[in-house]
């Protein structure tokens, strides 16, 4: 997606709404900000301000306080807080969020930005709950209906700007139009002096195709938004379809079509003789079970171009089938496809052998276009940036170094995680440019810009299958990056036009929530959104023979949906792995979020571990922040938590989240998001030399690869990839993003070091423990200063031929002598810039080892 935020704060990117006539001034270096805040019900407990210095580049934003700014006084308007910000001249404005406690909730979904100040550097503003505006003069908060929304098909909730108590008018004076009567009014908060929140019970269910208003004799009327109506149990019971035939179902003799459109008054199937034809044949569809519409066409319809015309809310919307599996160029229209005709030769063979234990995986993250666009790679021009580049197995560079898949295989990975390869909207498939692809358009269709012929709906399917088959032939399983948490554009998304108001989370007023940071959040907790996600994953796993899924911003999904995904994949192939971004974000209840905090409710699913990531190299949101390897030795405690896979290991460690087992922790220090490790080291240590960067890079990379959990590296990390300090390269040039394969030779020492670490991990199961009990029984930290992390592994306990192992990470510039658990002939396999199975030296009858500065040492007792 456009902003790849990794914490709740950084994911919140919204519209700045500033109502003022004050002229804009150059931002002062010091600003005194005074904030007045009103909550109509007076429920201020726990509410505080998150304020940050907002920069042009998100990674350089600077929070004013890590614990938030508290309200410290009262006035007639409400609560008051004051803060002085210094060093503002290098920032563009001030960002502000009113939040409950530590991100339990926000008062509105939008962020607010302040860029208006007087000549003295003062800004005084007034904010009102449920009002996105920033007021520079005290606003009028007389009694009015602030919000009105359906909580169910027979209930309206309204919120007033101040307390209201009415005992003489029937039903409090509230009325609903369009033949609906208010039968009861219930105050939901307040006391004997009145309430600000009311529930209005209705005499019958509303018609979702109509628009309703609530009115009152003494207050201005207001349109009632759909609110929670479509998410209600009543709606779900009536309109949840459980069949497996949504979309088109092809056979040689007949193709059937089924569309879920419960609020539509009419649906037609439109077929076209070609992709760009303007003349359609129209076929009426019949209303069927649980809000679905059906029709069928006889004959062999392979290659038929089609859409749906859906009459809803007074409009007729022509839309692509949400379940479609093939599409015309740029995803404009759907296409019926005989999927058997897209299978390459030998397609039904098994995936490469894999134990099914996530800790046995070595995951390598790659963007399709990155692989083959750089001139250092001698790919044929016809395959550059295409799926086909993944089918070339033995490519070599100018120095004879392996290039492309050959280099990836040689490294020793088990799983290739490919960034979005479904049909996304942010590039023109006929003239593609770079984009990460976190902009979903048609979820079940491969991306056409990676095809040699995006005009042919089958070619992209065939070529993706060929790429997957080629990787399988190299012993590599494929992990698909899936982005069900948001779409490119909510307004034009097919589901929005088919069932308006259903697919996305909204505020009570009907505004789209924006926890994703790109303008919309899919409401996975709703039954038919959940069903689509599960159905889509099942389709990709079965049709494309995939070995895993990486869920983007998984915390925006709910636990129940992710559990269904896991259960359905177990039926297909239990060895398929699931990893996801478990950041705590979203507007759905925190207890149902598929997050790190709730990982114990998600067995069989792993989350990215930002505790070890930031512990090793420093916060990804501050390019200058240091981590354990770059001199902030106190971060060793966070690193240790990650080394044991964030299990509940001992009272000495404080995991930021606690896993059921190390199999739920994805350990990494670099991903496509944020600065590469190479760039992060240079940005946080401006005077560092090239030799020091390489040394620190190897130290940092060794920690997650040797740790308990699932190791994950970003393409090119092994040869010190740089993006020239671009921390958000989602649509930057190929020059920034493409892999420079000459670095395989230039930085061969580091690459061979990574390869050696992976050899150790693959050959010695004590580095791949899969249960909490195994880790607690086999791993023991040794006493060291904070600059050194050392631990002992009991290989004998799990029949590893390396009977006893010691791993030492020394982040200090100076060497360190460490006492070994016992005297013996210790064989050193990792030291300085070398790593692997080969014994580098043997310490005869020794009880100590000298560890070089800024390096990792691994040594063992036992057979070679």
Secondary structure, 3 states (H helix, E strand, C coil): CCCCCCCHHHHCCCCCCEECCCCCCCCCCCEEEEEEEECCCCCCCCEEEEEEEECCCHHHCEECCCCCECCCEECCCCEEEEEEECCHHHCCEEEEEEEECCCCEECCCCCEEECCCCCCCEEEEEEECCEEEEECCCCCCCCCEEEEEEEECCEEEEEEEEEECCCCCHHHHCEECCCCCEEEEEECCCECCEEEEEEEEECCCCCCCCCEEEEECCEEEEEEECCCHHHCHHHHHHHCCCCCCCEEEECCCEEEEEEECCCCCEEEEEEECCCCCCCEEEEECEECHHHEEEEEEECCCCCCEEEEEEEECCEEEEECCCCCCCECHHHCCEECCCHHHHCCCCCCCCCCCCCCCHHHCEEEEECHHHHHCCCCCCCCHHHCCCHHHHHCCCCECCCCCECCHHHHHHHCCCEEEECCCEEECCCCCCCCCCCCCCCEEEEEEECHHHCCCCCCHHHHHHHHHHHHHHHHHCCCEEEEEECCCCCCCCCCCHHHHHCCCCCECECCCCCECCCCCCCCCECCCCHHHHHHHHHHHHHHHHHCCCCEEEECCHHHCEHHHHHHHHHHHHHHHCCCEEEECCCCCCCCCHHHECCCCCHHHCCCCEEECHHHHHHHHCCCCCCCCCCHHHCCHHHHHHHHHHHCCCCCCCCCCCCCCCCCCHHHEEECCCCCCCCCHHHHHHHHCCCCCHHHHHHHHHHHHHHHHHCCCEEEEECCHHHCCCCCCCCCCCCCCHHHHCCCCCHHHHCHHHHHHHHHHHHHHHHCHHHCCCCHHHHHHHEEECCCCCCEEEEEEECHHHCCCEEEEEEEEECCCCCEEEEEEEEEEEEEEEECCEECCCCCEEEEEEEEEEECCCEEEEEEEECC
